[in-house]
Amino acid sequence: MSNPNKPVAAIIGGSKVSDKVLLLENLIKKVDSLFIGGAMAHSFLIHVNNMQVGKSLVEKDEKTLKACYNVIETAKKHNVKI
């Protein structure tokens, strides 16, 4: 992971953004594309894209909202597709 052959993609899933925010921010510095799946994707869809996900599991607290935006902004800064 210190010097990967490009292009590099990562797929991360799970239920809580708050548990993986540091991982996401570190991966963004090493990958070209980051795929976010599972219930974590719901938090991004609601907080960043203002989409509805029905009764799906979502972290709705302010800390998660900030984390989602920070991940998106860091990705833009490093030219990473999410």
N, CA, C and O atoms as a GROMACS GRO file, in nm:
protein
  328
    1MET      N    1   0.081  -0.121   0.000
    1MET     CA    2   0.000   0.000   0.000
    1MET      C    3   0.085   0.127   0.000
    1MET      O    4   0.033   0.235  -0.027
    2SER      N    5   0.214   0.117   0.029
    2SER     CA    6   0.294   0.239   0.033
    2SER      C    7   0.323   0.295  -0.105
    2SER      O    8   0.342   0.416  -0.120
    3ASN      N    9   0.328   0.209  -0.208
    3ASN     CA   10   0.355   0.255  -0.344
    3ASN      C   11   0.281   0.164  -0.443
    3ASN      O   12   0.346   0.089  -0.517
    4PRO      N   13   0.149   0.169  -0.447
    4PRO     CA   14   0.072   0.077  -0.531
    4PRO      C   15   0.079   0.112  -0.679
    4PRO      O   16   0.098   0.229  -0.715
    5ASN      N   17   0.064   0.011  -0.766
    5ASN     CA   18   0.052   0.034  -0.909
    5ASN      C   19  -0.083   0.098  -0.936
    5ASN      O   20  -0.185   0.053  -0.884
    6LYS      N   21  -0.084   0.203  -1.016
    6LYS     CA   22  -0.207   0.275  -1.047
    6LYS      C   23  -0.273   0.217  -1.171
    6LYS      O   24  -0.200   0.165  -1.256
    7PRO      N   25  -0.402   0.223  -1.188
    7PRO     CA   26  -0.501   0.279  -1.096
    7PRO      C   27  -0.534   0.181  -0.984
    7PRO      O   28  -0.522   0.060  -0.999
    8VAL      N   29  -0.576   0.237  -0.872
    8VAL     CA   30  -0.611   0.159  -0.753
    8VAL      C   31  -0.752   0.198  -0.708
    8VAL      O   32  -0.787   0.316  -0.705
    9ALA      N   33  -0.831   0.097  -0.675
    9ALA     CA   34  -0.966   0.119  -0.622
    9ALA      C   35  -0.980   0.046  -0.489
    9ALA      O   36  -0.917  -0.058  -0.467
   10ALA      N   37  -1.062   0.101  -0.402
   10ALA     CA   38  -1.092   0.036  -0.274
   10ALA      C   39  -1.244   0.029  -0.259
   10ALA      O   40  -1.316   0.119  -0.300
   11ILE      N   41  -1.289  -0.081  -0.200
   11ILE     CA   42  -1.430  -0.100  -0.172
   11ILE      C   43  -1.445  -0.115  -0.021
   11ILE      O   44  -1.388  -0.206   0.039
   12ILE      N   45  -1.521  -0.026   0.039
   12ILE     CA   46  -1.542  -0.027   0.184
   12ILE      C   47  -1.691  -0.032   0.213
   12ILE      O   48  -1.769   0.042   0.153
   13GLY      N   49  -1.729  -0.118   0.303
   13GLY     CA   50  -1.869  -0.129   0.342
   13GLY      C   51  -1.879  -0.142   0.492
   13GLY      O   52  -1.779  -0.142   0.564
   14GLY      N   53  -1.998  -0.153   0.538
   14GLY     CA   54  -2.021  -0.166   0.681
   14GLY      C   55  -2.141  -0.083   0.720
   14GLY      O   56  -2.216  -0.035   0.636
   15SER      N   57  -2.158  -0.067   0.850
   15SER     CA   58  -2.277   0.003   0.896
   15SER      C   59  -2.251   0.143   0.946
   15SER      O   60  -2.341   0.227   0.941
   16LYS      N   61  -2.129   0.172   0.994
   16LYS     CA   62  -2.108   0.301   1.058
   16LYS      C   63  -1.991   0.377   0.998
   16LYS      O   64  -1.878   0.328   0.996
   17VAL      N   65  -2.019   0.497   0.948
   17VAL     CA   66  -1.914   0.586   0.898
   17VAL      C   67  -1.820   0.622   1.013
   17VAL      O   68  -1.698   0.627   0.994
   18SER      N   69  -1.876   0.646   1.129
   18SER     CA   70  -1.796   0.690   1.243
   18SER      C   71  -1.687   0.590   1.280
   18SER      O   72  -1.582   0.629   1.333
   19ASP      N   73  -1.709   0.462   1.255
   19ASP     CA   74  -1.608   0.360   1.284
   19ASP      C   75  -1.498   0.355   1.180
   19ASP      O   76  -1.390   0.301   1.207
   20LYS      N   77  -1.522   0.409   1.061
   20LYS     CA   78  -1.429   0.393   0.950
   20LYS      C   79  -1.380   0.524   0.890
   20LYS      O   80  -1.313   0.522   0.787
   21VAL      N   81  -1.411   0.636   0.951
   21VAL     CA   82  -1.375   0.765   0.892
   21VAL      C   83  -1.224   0.781   0.876
   21VAL      O   84  -1.180   0.832   0.773
   22LEU      N   85  -1.144   0.738   0.971
   22LEU     CA   86  -0.999   0.748   0.958
   22LEU      C   87  -0.948   0.659   0.846
   22LEU      O   88  -0.858   0.699   0.771
   23LEU      N   89  -1.004   0.540   0.834
   23LEU     CA   90  -0.967   0.450   0.725
   23LEU      C   91  -0.999   0.514   0.590
   23LEU      O   92  -0.916   0.511   0.499
   24LEU      N   93  -1.118   0.571   0.577
   24LEU     CA   94  -1.158   0.635   0.452
   24LEU      C   95  -1.064   0.750   0.416
   24LEU      O   96  -1.019   0.760   0.302
   25GLU      N   97  -1.034   0.834   0.513
   25GLU     CA   98  -0.947   0.949   0.487
   25GLU      C   99  -0.806   0.905   0.448
   25GLU      O  100  -0.742   0.970   0.366
   26ASN      N  101  -0.757   0.797   0.507
   26ASN     CA  102  -0.624   0.746   0.471
   26ASN      C  103  -0.624   0.678   0.335
   26ASN      O  104  -0.529   0.693   0.259
   27LEU      N  105  -0.729   0.605   0.305
   27LEU     CA  106  -0.737   0.538   0.175
   27LEU      C  107  -0.745   0.638   0.060
   27LEU      O  108  -0.688   0.615  -0.047
   28ILE      N  109  -0.814   0.748   0.081
   28ILE     CA  110  -0.829   0.849  -0.023
   28ILE      C  111  -0.693   0.897  -0.074
   28ILE      O  112  -0.680   0.932  -0.191
   29LYS      N  113  -0.596   0.898   0.012
   29LYS     CA  114  -0.462   0.945  -0.027
   29LYS      C  115  -0.386   0.842  -0.110
   29LYS      O  116  -0.279   0.872  -0.163
   30LYS      N  117  -0.442   0.720  -0.123
   30LYS     CA  118  -0.371   0.612  -0.192
   30LYS      C  119  -0.444   0.553  -0.311
   30LYS      O  120  -0.387   0.475  -0.387
   31VAL      N  121  -0.571   0.590  -0.329
   31VAL     CA  122  -0.652   0.526  -0.434
   31VAL      C  123  -0.698   0.629  -0.538
   31VAL      O  124  -0.691   0.750  -0.516
   32ASP      N  125  -0.745   0.577  -0.649
   32ASP     CA  126  -0.802   0.661  -0.754
   32ASP      C  127  -0.955   0.662  -0.746
   32ASP      O  128  -1.019   0.760  -0.783
   33SER      N  129  -1.011   0.553  -0.696
   33SER     CA  130  -1.157   0.539  -0.681
   33SER      C  131  -1.186   0.473  -0.547
   33SER      O  132  -1.116   0.382  -0.504
   34LEU      N  133  -1.292   0.521  -0.483
   34LEU     CA  134  -1.335   0.465  -0.354
   34LEU      C  135  -1.483   0.433  -0.364
   34LEU      O  136  -1.566   0.522  -0.385
   35PHE      N  137  -1.516   0.307  -0.347
   35PHE     CA  138  -1.655   0.261  -0.351
   35PHE      C  139  -1.703   0.241  -0.208
   35PHE      O  140  -1.642   0.165  -0.133
   36ILE      N  141  -1.810   0.310  -0.170
   36ILE     CA  142  -1.865   0.298  -0.035
   36ILE      C  143  -1.998   0.226  -0.045
   36ILE      O  144  -2.089   0.269  -0.115
   37GLY      N  145  -2.008   0.115   0.026
   37GLY     CA  146  -2.129   0.034   0.020
   37GLY      C  147  -2.186   0.009   0.158
   37GLY      O  148  -2.143   0.068   0.257
   38GLY      N  149  -2.284  -0.077   0.162
   38GLY     CA  150  -2.349  -0.112   0.288
   38GLY      C  151  -2.425   0.006   0.346
   38GLY      O  152  -2.459   0.100   0.275
   39ALA      N  153  -2.451  -0.001   0.474
   39ALA     CA  154  -2.526   0.104   0.540
   39ALA      C  155  -2.448   0.236   0.545
   39ALA      O  156  -2.508   0.343   0.557
   40MET      N  157  -2.315   0.228   0.535
   40MET     CA  158  -2.235   0.351   0.530
   40MET      C  159  -2.276   0.437   0.411
   40MET      O  160  -2.280   0.559   0.422
   41ALA      N  161  -2.306   0.374   0.300
   41ALA     CA  162  -2.347   0.448   0.181
   41ALA      C  163  -2.473   0.529   0.207
   41ALA      O  164  -2.489   0.638   0.153
   42HIS      N  165  -2.562   0.477   0.290
   42HIS     CA  166  -2.686   0.549   0.321
   42HIS      C  167  -2.656   0.683   0.388
   42HIS      O  168  -2.720   0.783   0.358
   43SER      N  169  -2.559   0.683   0.479
   43SER     CA  170  -2.524   0.807   0.547
   43SER      C  171  -2.472   0.910   0.447
   43SER      O  172  -2.506   1.028   0.456
   44PHE      N  173  -2.389   0.866   0.352
   44PHE     CA  174  -2.340   0.958   0.250
   44PHE      C  175  -2.454   1.006   0.160
   44PHE      O  176  -2.459   1.124   0.126
   45LEU      N  177  -2.543   0.918   0.123
   45LEU     CA  178  -2.653   0.956   0.035
   45LEU      C  179  -2.743   1.060   0.102
   45LEU      O  180  -2.786   1.155   0.037
   46ILE      N  181  -2.771   1.042   0.229
   46ILE     CA  182  -2.857   1.136   0.301
   46ILE      C  183  -2.785   1.267   0.330
   46ILE      O  184  -2.838   1.374   0.300
   47HIS      N  185  -2.665   1.260   0.387
   47HIS     CA  186  -2.595   1.380   0.431
   47HIS      C  187  -2.538   1.463   0.317
   47HIS      O  188  -2.541   1.586   0.323
   48VAL      N  189  -2.487   1.399   0.215
   48VAL     CA  190  -2.419   1.471   0.109
   48VAL      C  191  -2.510   1.497  -0.010
   48VAL      O  192  -2.509   1.606  -0.067
   49ASN      N  193  -2.589   1.399  -0.048
   49ASN     CA  194  -2.673   1.411  -0.168
   49ASN      C  195  -2.819   1.440  -0.136
   49ASN      O  196  -2.900   1.455  -0.228
   50ASN      N  197  -2.853   1.450  -0.008
   50ASN     CA  198  -2.989   1.480   0.035
   50ASN      C  199  -3.093   1.384  -0.026
   50ASN      O  200  -3.202   1.425  -0.064
   51MET      N  201  -3.056   1.257  -0.035
   51MET     CA  202  -3.145   1.155  -0.090
   51MET      C  203  -3.217   1.084   0.023
   51MET      O  204  -3.173   1.088   0.138
   52GLN      N  205  -3.325   1.019  -0.009
   52GLN     CA  206  -3.400   0.940   0.088
   52GLN      C  207  -3.363   0.792   0.072
   52GLN      O  208  -3.342   0.744  -0.039
   53VAL      N  209  -3.354   0.722   0.184
   53VAL     CA  210  -3.320   0.580   0.182
   53VAL      C  211  -3.422   0.496   0.258
   53VAL      O  212  -3.393   0.384   0.300
   54GLY      N  213  -3.540   0.549   0.275
   54GLY     CA  214  -3.645   0.475   0.343
   54GLY      C  215  -3.612   0.447   0.489
   54GLY      O  216  -3.568   0.536   0.561
   55LYS      N  217  -3.631   0.323   0.531
   55LYS     CA  218  -3.607   0.284   0.669
   55LYS      C  219  -3.469   0.222   0.689
   55LYS      O  220  -3.444   0.157   0.791
   56SER      N  221  -3.381   0.241   0.593
   56SER     CA  222  -3.246   0.186   0.601
   56SER      C  223  -3.168   0.246   0.718
   56SER      O  224  -3.196   0.358   0.761
   57LEU      N  225  -3.072   0.170   0.768
   57LEU     CA  226  -2.987   0.214   0.878
   57LEU      C  227  -2.904   0.335   0.834
   57LEU      O  228  -2.837   0.332   0.731
   58VAL      N  229  -2.909   0.443   0.914
   58VAL     CA  230  -2.837   0.567   0.885
   58VAL      C  231  -2.789   0.628   1.016
   58VAL      O  232  -2.862   0.629   1.115
   59GLU      N  233  -2.665   0.679   1.016
   59GLU     CA  234  -2.618   0.759   1.128
   59GLU      C  235  -2.659   0.903   1.101
   59GLU      O  236  -2.617   0.962   1.001
   60LYS      N  237  -2.740   0.960   1.188
   60LYS     CA  238  -2.796   1.093   1.162
   60LYS      C  239  -2.737   1.203   1.249
   60LYS      O  240  -2.787   1.316   1.247
   61ASP      N  241  -2.634   1.174   1.324
   61ASP     CA  242  -2.579   1.275   1.415
   61ASP      C  243  -2.490   1.375   1.340
   61ASP      O  244  -2.445   1.349   1.229
   62GLU      N  245  -2.466   1.488   1.404
   62GLU     CA  246  -2.387   1.597   1.345
   62GLU      C  247  -2.243   1.555   1.316
   62GLU      O  248  -2.184   1.598   1.217
   63LYS      N  249  -2.186   1.472   1.402
   63LYS     CA  250  -2.048   1.426   1.383
   63LYS      C  251  -2.035   1.345   1.254
   63LYS      O  252  -1.938   1.360   1.181
   64THR      N  253  -2.131   1.260   1.226
   64THR     CA  254  -2.129   1.181   1.104
   64THR      C  255  -2.151   1.268   0.982
   64THR      O  256  -2.089   1.247   0.878
   65LEU      N  257  -2.238   1.366   0.994
   65LEU     CA  258  -2.260   1.461   0.885
   65LEU      C  259  -2.128   1.529   0.847
   65LEU      O  260  -2.094   1.536   0.729
   66LYS      N  261  -2.055   1.578   0.946
   66LYS     CA  262  -1.926   1.642   0.921
   66LYS      C  263  -1.827   1.544   0.860
   66LYS      O  264  -1.753   1.578   0.768
   67ALA      N  265  -1.825   1.421   0.912
   67ALA     CA  266  -1.733   1.320   0.861
   67ALA      C  267  -1.758   1.291   0.714
   67ALA      O  268  -1.664   1.280   0.636
   68CYS      N  269  -1.884   1.280   0.675
   68CYS     CA  270  -1.920   1.254   0.535
   68CYS      C  271  -1.871   1.368   0.446
   68CYS      O  272  -1.810   1.344   0.342
   69TYR      N  273  -1.897   1.490   0.488
   69TYR     CA  274  -1.852   1.605   0.410
   69TYR      C  275  -1.699   1.610   0.402
   69TYR      O  276  -1.644   1.641   0.297
   70ASN      N  277  -1.631   1.581   0.512
   70ASN     CA  278  -1.484   1.583   0.512
   70ASN      C  279  -1.427   1.478   0.418
   70ASN      O  280  -1.331   1.504   0.346
   71VAL      N  281  -1.486   1.360   0.417
   71VAL     CA  282  -1.440   1.255   0.325
   71VAL      C  283  -1.459   1.300   0.180
   71VAL      O  284  -1.370   1.283   0.098
   72ILE      N  285  -1.574   1.357   0.150
   72ILE     CA  286  -1.602   1.405   0.014
   72ILE      C  287  -1.503   1.515  -0.025
   72ILE      O  288  -1.449   1.513  -0.136
   73GLU      N  289  -1.479   1.610   0.064
   73GLU     CA  290  -1.386   1.720   0.034
   73GLU      C  291  -1.243   1.670   0.017
   73GLU      O  292  -1.171   1.716  -0.071
   74THR      N  293  -1.202   1.576   0.101
   74THR     CA  294  -1.068   1.518   0.088
   74THR      C  295  -1.054   1.444  -0.044
   74THR      O  296  -0.950   1.450  -0.109
   75ALA      N  297  -1.159   1.374  -0.083
   75ALA     CA  298  -1.157   1.303  -0.212
   75ALA      C  299  -1.143   1.401  -0.328
   75ALA      O  300  -1.066   1.376  -0.421
   76LYS      N  301  -1.216   1.511  -0.323
   76LYS     CA  302  -1.205   1.612  -0.429
   76LYS      C  303  -1.063   1.668  -0.435
   76LYS      O  304  -1.007   1.686  -0.543
   77LYS      N  305  -1.007   1.695  -0.319
   77LYS     CA  306  -0.871   1.751  -0.310
   77LYS      C  307  -0.768   1.658  -0.373
   77LYS      O  308  -0.671   1.703  -0.434
   78HIS      N  309  -0.789   1.527  -0.358
   78HIS     CA  310  -0.695   1.427  -0.410
   78HIS      C  311  -0.739   1.368  -0.544
   78HIS      O  312  -0.680   1.272  -0.593
   79ASN      N  313  -0.844   1.427  -0.603
   79ASN     CA  314  -0.895   1.383  -0.732
   79ASN      C  315  -0.936   1.235  -0.732
   79ASN      O  316  -0.906   1.160  -0.825
   80VAL      N  317  -1.005   1.195  -0.625
   80VAL     CA  318  -1.051   1.057  -0.608
   80VAL      C  319  -1.201   1.052  -0.638
   80VAL      O  320  -1.278   1.134  -0.587
   81LYS      N  321  -1.241   0.956  -0.719
   81LYS     CA  322  -1.383   0.938  -0.749
   81LYS      C  323  -1.446   0.854  -0.639
   81LYS      O  324  -1.392   0.752  -0.598
   82ILE      N  325  -1.563   0.898  -0.592
   82ILE     CA  326  -1.638   0.821  -0.492
   82ILE      C  327  -1.767   0.774  -0.556
   82ILE      O  328  -1.847   0.707  -0.492
   0.00000   0.00000   0.00000
